């Protein structure tokens, strides 16, 4: 059973990928101008900043909820 050794790391990688994809979809829906400008200019810092802000707001909302 070689797959058992990799199951935890594959699960973590899957969760990280899911969070990143969900955040990018959220950005496409709620900040399309910023995302389009970043793609047009080839500047990834705007996208990274928007992703960080969205994740920070999500974590803050979860902490407030709990």
Buried (B, 14 or more C-beta within 10 A) or exposed (E): EEEEEEEEEEEEEEEEEEEEEEBBEBBEEEBEEBBEEBEEEEEEEBBEEBBEEBEEEBEEEEEEEE
